[in-house]
Amino acid sequence: MLATLKTLNLALAFFIELAMLVAIGYWGFQLKQGLFLRILAGIGLPVLVAVAWGVFLSPKAVVPLAEPFKAIAKLLLFGLAAYLLYLAGSTRWSLIFTIAVLVNTVLLYLWRQ
């Protein structure tokens, strides 16, 4: 049973990472600026975050960050995504995302995943 919960928690972590990119892109497309800036923010910023995640924070990172810097960087990126959802007017989704991140992060560290 516990092994199944741990596997589900790892899957949740992956979906939270994807949701972070979607949230950042959503904010970009909700900007009240011109089309070029919306496209740049809606596509460019998530791509930039995904590249940074892959280089520094992924399990097979090219330049892995040591703890606590890795945890701080993840907290900042997840916090940014939640804040951008809030700014885009999606308060409920921002709260749901934040709760999911907190629960997932606590379980990841408790279970040393």
N, C-alpha and C positions, 0 to 999 in steps of 0.2 A: 504494500500500500504506500509506504513512504517513498519507495523508488519511483512509483507512478507520479506522486506529487512533485518529486524533484524534477522529473522529466517535464511535467506540465509547467513547472516554474521556469525552466530553461526555455521552453517554447514561448511562455509569456514574455520573457526578457527579449526574445527575438522580435516578437510582435510590437513590443513597446518601442524598440529601436526603429522599426518601420513607421510606427505611429508618430514618432518624433519627427521624422523626415516629412511625413504627410502634413503634420501640424505646421511646420515651418513653411512648407510650400503653400499651404492654405492661406496663411497670413500674408504671404507675398502677393498672392492673387487678389486678396481683399483690399489691398492698398488703394487709396483714392488718387493715385498718381497716374501718369500716362501708361500706355500699353507697354512700352519698352521697359520701364522700371518694374512694372508688375511681373513681366516675364522674367526679367533678371532676378528679382527677389523670389519669385515663385518657383523657378527652376534652378537658378544659379546658387542661391543660398543653400538649399537642400543638398545639391551636389557637393558644394564646398564642405558642408558638415559631414556628409557621407565619406568623403575622401579623408578628412581629418580623423574620423572615427576609425576607418580602416588602417590608417598609418599609426595611430597612437593608442587606440582603445580596444580594438578587436582582439580575440584570442590569438590570432596569428599576426599581430601587429609588427610592422617593419621596425618601428621605433617604440617599443612598449614603454609605457609610463610605469614607474614604481608607485606602490601605494605610499602615501595617501593621495598622491597627485592624480592617479587614475580615478579614484572615487570622486575627487573634487571636480575633475573635468567632466565626468559623467553627470554629476549633480548639476553643474552649470549648464550643460547642454539640455538635459531634461527640464531644468527650470526655465531655460530660455523657451523651449517648445511650449511649456504650459503658459508662460507669460504671453507669448505671441498668440496663442489660442484665445486667451483672455482679451488681448488687444483687438483681435479680429471679431470680438463680440460673441465668442463661444464659451461663455462662462461655465456652463454645465460640463462641456467636454474638457475644459481645462481642469476642473475639479476631478472628474473621473480619471483623467490621465495622471494627475498628481497622486491620487490615491493608489492607482495601479502601480506607479513607479515606487512609491513608498513601501507598499506591501511586498512587491517583487524584490526590491533591494534588501529589505530586512531578511527575507527568506534566503536570498543568495548568500548573504554573509553568515547567517546562522548555519546554513547547510554547506558552507565553504564551496560554493559552486563557481 
